[in-house]
């Protein structure tokens, strides 16, 4: 769908937040690159070339193509899971090692493809083993241990994980809703608010004790913002009402400022807790006769 260009210097551009961070601030490259997408090509070629191999050859070729497709799909999920793991300072290892299974499945699919052309045991094992080894070499293994979990209450971390999952679902709902409005400036503004909300989410993830003071922001406020985005998209897509757009943009500005202030307050509280811990430790050392120069 065609979209009207909008921006700071457009006739109806939004200049109220010209000094704010651009929409591409903290933008990330998708972890799913050309190498992983390339793995969807071999199963298509295998299925196409098996058509003229008779009934048995076609069946084996289709099985091999299905296995290879499964491996490519597992790899994409594994790359996304690793990117989410790398993006966080505190994270658990993926529950399912998708990249590991993707390598095994890739080797199995290659072995089936080799068997369709050269029945036997030696050739499929050689080709399958080589394919799995190359897969491990190209994409590596999944994260095998938790990161930054020392001294973290696992029960509290589970509560944080549920709250974060709910918050990210609300943000995704906002993005999907404003896309129906077909206004690029609104989409850009929602992206900026999303960055502010994600900063708060990351702060809570790194210190689960911040969940209680931030729970209303991650739940009630984000849910209200999502509902407002849905209603705005319904109204604006039908009427192109500038007043509705202005009100919604002001709401996003207020929300962004509020989330930013909450994030800074949580960080300040964390620094205060650290200072208290340091002072207490200094007092204990002095009582033990240890002098700190």
Wavefront OBJ file of the C-alpha trace (Angstrom):
o trace
v 0.000 0.000 0.000
v 1.365 3.400 -0.971
v 2.197 5.751 1.870
v 2.320 9.511 1.964
v 5.809 10.848 2.706
v 6.061 12.676 5.984
v 8.792 14.105 8.116
v 10.246 17.114 9.839
v 10.228 19.319 6.709
v 6.904 18.133 5.255
v 3.927 20.538 5.262
v 2.241 18.502 7.963
v 5.443 17.213 9.538
v 5.702 16.714 13.256
v 8.283 19.142 14.633
v 7.339 18.903 18.282
v 10.045 16.307 18.907
v 12.641 17.350 16.355
v 15.464 17.108 18.871
v 14.514 13.635 20.010
v 16.364 10.505 19.025
v 15.820 9.379 15.429
v 13.777 6.295 14.698
v 16.873 4.302 13.793
v 18.421 4.910 17.214
v 19.508 1.505 18.590
v 18.337 -0.175 15.382
v 19.648 -3.722 14.943
v 20.390 -5.815 11.897
v 18.226 -8.909 11.576
v 20.150 -12.007 12.700
v 18.594 -13.959 9.833
v 21.024 -13.278 7.007
v 21.559 -14.474 3.460
v 23.471 -17.569 4.616
v 20.504 -18.979 6.512
v 18.050 -18.025 3.766
v 20.269 -19.852 1.256
v 19.490 -23.135 3.029
v 15.909 -22.973 1.742
v 17.169 -23.402 -1.833
v 18.581 -26.989 -1.704
v 15.292 -28.617 -0.629
v 13.483 -26.890 -3.500
v 16.095 -28.134 -5.974
v 15.967 -31.636 -4.488
v 12.171 -31.814 -4.737
v 12.220 -30.500 -8.328
v 14.881 -32.940 -9.546
v 13.132 -35.902 -7.885
v 10.027 -35.544 -10.032
v 11.546 -37.557 -12.886
v 13.096 -40.257 -10.662
v 10.130 -42.563 -10.464
v 7.804 -43.223 -7.549
v 10.470 -44.443 -5.132
v 12.925 -41.695 -6.074
v 10.218 -39.053 -5.778
v 9.228 -40.283 -2.314
v 12.834 -40.300 -1.077
v 13.487 -36.886 -2.627
v 10.413 -35.348 -1.021
v 11.373 -36.808 2.368
v 14.864 -35.353 2.030
v 13.463 -31.980 0.959
v 11.120 -31.921 3.957
v 13.961 -32.746 6.342
v 16.150 -30.009 4.838
v 13.300 -27.487 5.140
v 12.891 -28.438 8.792
v 16.608 -27.850 9.342
v 16.478 -24.416 7.698
v 13.472 -23.443 9.822
v 15.173 -24.628 13.017
v 18.250 -22.605 12.107
v 16.224 -19.404 11.703
v 14.651 -19.895 15.120
v 18.056 -20.677 16.603
v 19.575 -17.491 15.190
v 16.703 -15.421 16.602
v 17.068 -17.076 20.015
v 20.817 -16.435 20.073
v 20.319 -12.796 19.050
v 17.873 -12.343 21.942
v 20.394 -14.029 24.272
v 23.260 -11.800 23.094
v 21.109 -8.672 23.377
v 20.527 -9.162 27.101
v 22.982 -8.852 29.964
v 20.960 -11.343 31.994
v 19.604 -14.299 30.044
v 19.020 -18.009 30.263
v 20.346 -20.347 27.643
v 17.746 -21.423 25.064
v 15.640 -24.285 26.384
v 15.918 -26.081 23.027
v 19.302 -26.016 21.222
v 17.769 -25.273 17.829
v 21.044 -24.679 15.981
v 22.393 -28.006 17.208
v 19.302 -29.860 16.019
v 19.361 -27.867 12.771
v 22.866 -29.156 12.053
v 21.816 -32.759 12.751
v 18.680 -32.423 10.638
v 20.690 -30.814 7.830
v 23.055 -33.771 7.869
v 20.146 -36.217 7.873
v 18.466 -34.471 4.936
v 21.729 -34.471 2.995
v 22.155 -38.167 3.717
v 18.657 -38.874 2.378
v 19.412 -36.820 -0.733
v 22.667 -38.742 -1.252
v 20.853 -42.063 -0.797
v 18.375 -41.145 -3.536
v 21.258 -40.838 -6.022
v 23.646 -43.461 -4.609
v 21.874 -46.152 -2.565
v 24.007 -47.655 0.136
v 25.423 -46.693 3.516
v 28.879 -45.219 3.004
v 28.024 -42.306 0.684
v 25.038 -41.007 2.739
v 27.105 -41.153 5.947
v 29.989 -39.255 4.358
v 27.807 -36.565 2.797
v 25.584 -36.283 5.872
v 28.515 -35.998 8.255
v 30.193 -33.403 6.051
v 26.991 -31.353 5.866
v 26.574 -31.353 9.660
v 30.221 -30.402 10.198
v 29.984 -27.537 7.703
v 26.752 -26.387 9.359
v 28.445 -26.254 12.772
v 31.381 -24.417 11.223
v 29.193 -21.833 9.510
v 26.648 -21.118 12.253
v 28.226 -22.372 15.464
v 26.498 -23.806 18.502
v 23.707 -22.496 20.698
v 24.557 -20.699 23.964
v 25.105 -23.525 26.433
v 24.990 -21.690 29.769
v 23.052 -18.949 31.492
v 24.454 -15.435 31.413
v 24.506 -13.030 34.359
v 22.327 -15.309 36.516
v 24.697 -15.498 39.493
v 22.825 -14.520 42.651
v 19.531 -14.045 40.803
v 16.344 -15.451 42.308
v 15.069 -17.845 39.630
v 11.460 -17.547 40.820
v 11.615 -13.778 40.530
v 13.339 -14.123 37.156
v 10.438 -16.268 35.917
v 8.012 -13.541 36.977
v 10.104 -10.985 35.100
v 10.139 -13.203 31.999
v 6.330 -13.389 32.000
v 5.985 -9.624 32.462
v 8.503 -8.961 29.686
v 6.742 -11.350 27.331
v 3.440 -9.570 27.999
v 5.031 -6.129 27.504
v 6.646 -7.113 24.208
v 3.311 -8.512 23.017
v 1.670 -5.130 23.757
v 4.406 -3.303 21.814
v 3.982 -5.630 18.851
v 0.228 -5.043 18.968
v 0.850 -1.275 18.832
v 3.102 -1.612 15.774
v 0.625 -3.843 13.965
v -2.240 -1.453 14.734
v -0.599 1.769 13.530
v 0.448 0.113 10.272
v -3.243 0.016 9.365
v -3.356 3.804 9.640
v -0.916 4.105 6.733
v 0.909 7.147 8.156
v 4.692 6.930 8.203
v 5.174 9.702 10.772
v 2.948 7.852 13.246
v 4.840 4.607 12.647
v 8.129 6.438 13.256
v 6.757 7.942 16.465
v 5.639 4.538 17.716
v 9.122 3.185 16.978
v 10.626 5.915 19.168
v 8.249 5.103 22.002
v 9.056 1.403 21.573
v 12.751 2.162 22.151
v 11.925 3.972 25.407
v 9.726 1.075 26.547
v 12.422 -1.464 25.669
v 14.955 0.478 27.744
v 12.657 0.035 30.747
v 12.172 -3.638 29.914
v 15.941 -4.236 29.765
v 16.396 -2.410 33.091
v 13.866 -4.713 34.766
v 15.443 -7.787 33.179
v 18.868 -6.855 34.536
v 17.517 -6.312 38.065
v 14.358 -8.348 38.820
v 13.825 -6.307 42.004
v 12.646 -3.476 39.745
v 9.648 -5.503 38.581
v 7.268 -4.357 41.315
v 7.717 -0.566 40.778
v 7.695 -1.042 36.989
v 4.913 -3.626 36.721
v 2.206 -1.032 36.100
v 4.232 0.420 33.225
v 4.859 -2.960 31.601
v 1.269 -4.084 32.032
v -1.440 -1.467 32.475
v 0.183 1.433 30.637
v 1.404 -0.595 27.655
v -1.959 -2.337 27.376
v -3.688 1.067 27.386
v -1.252 2.353 24.764
v -1.999 -0.654 22.571
v -5.768 -0.110 22.904
v -5.315 3.592 22.050
v -3.278 2.624 18.980
v -5.994 0.240 17.812
v -8.723 2.871 18.204
v -6.588 5.532 16.509
v -5.906 3.233 13.550
v -9.640 2.499 13.180
v -10.528 6.205 13.197
v -7.620 7.544 11.133
v -7.813 4.883 8.419
v -11.425 5.937 7.748
v -11.425 9.702 8.308
v -7.774 10.921 8.173
v -8.691 13.082 11.183
v -5.736 15.371 11.978
v -7.062 16.028 15.473
v -7.016 12.317 16.264
v -3.471 12.077 14.934
v -2.328 15.065 16.995
v -3.911 13.675 20.166
v -2.331 10.270 19.611
v 1.101 11.775 18.954
v 0.841 13.828 22.162
v -0.099 10.672 24.052
v 3.015 8.929 22.704
v 5.151 11.904 23.754
v 3.762 11.777 27.298
v 4.266 8.026 27.456
v 7.826 8.234 26.163
v 8.740 10.877 28.750
v 7.075 8.901 31.528
v 8.836 5.655 30.599
v 12.169 7.458 30.293
v 11.767 9.062 33.738
v 10.844 5.703 35.264
v 13.919 4.068 33.730
v 16.184 6.800 35.091
v 14.594 6.516 38.548
v 15.169 2.753 38.620
v 18.792 3.217 37.580
v 19.243 5.881 40.265
v 17.743 3.573 42.890
v 20.140 0.830 41.802
v 23.085 3.233 42.213
v 21.800 4.162 45.674
v 21.609 0.483 46.653
v 25.178 -0.002 45.436
v 26.391 2.960 47.490
v 24.692 1.563 50.600
v 26.310 -1.844 50.050
v 29.739 -0.235 49.661
v 29.319 1.856 52.821
v 28.206 -1.174 54.830
v 31.185 -3.170 53.595
v 33.583 -0.349 54.476
v 32.177 -0.193 58.016
v 32.593 -3.938 58.463
v 36.191 -3.810 57.239
v 36.980 -0.963 59.636
v 35.521 -2.965 62.517
v 37.844 -5.816 61.572
v 40.793 -3.413 61.711
v 41.296 -3.150 57.951
v 42.192 0.395 56.906
v 41.244 1.573 53.408
v 43.506 4.337 52.137
l 1 2 3 4 5 6 7 8 9 10 11 12 13 14 15 16 17 18 19 20 21 22 23 24 25 26 27 28 29 30 31 32 33 34 35 36 37 38 39 40 41 42 43 44 45 46 47 48 49 50 51 52 53 54 55 56 57 58 59 60 61 62 63 64 65 66 67 68 69 70 71 72 73 74 75 76 77 78 79 80 81 82 83 84 85 86 87 88 89 90 91 92 93 94 95 96 97 98 99 100 101 102 103 104 105 106 107 108 109 110 111 112 113 114 115 116 117 118 119 120 121 122 123 124 125 126 127 128 129 130 131 132 133 134 135 136 137 138 139 140 141 142 143 144 145 146 147 148 149 150 151 152 153 154 155 156 157 158 159 160 161 162 163 164 165 166 167 168 169 170 171 172 173 174 175 176 177 178 179 180 181 182 183 184 185 186 187 188 189 190 191 192 193 194 195 196 197 198 199 200 201 202 203 204 205 206 207 208 209 210 211 212 213 214 215 216 217 218 219 220 221 222 223 224 225 226 227 228 229 230 231 232 233 234 235 236 237 238 239 240 241 242 243 244 245 246 247 248 249 250 251 252 253 254 255 256 257 258 259 260 261 262 263 264 265 266 267 268 269 270 271 272 273 274 275 276 277 278 279 280 281 282 283 284 285 286 287 288 289 290 291 292 293
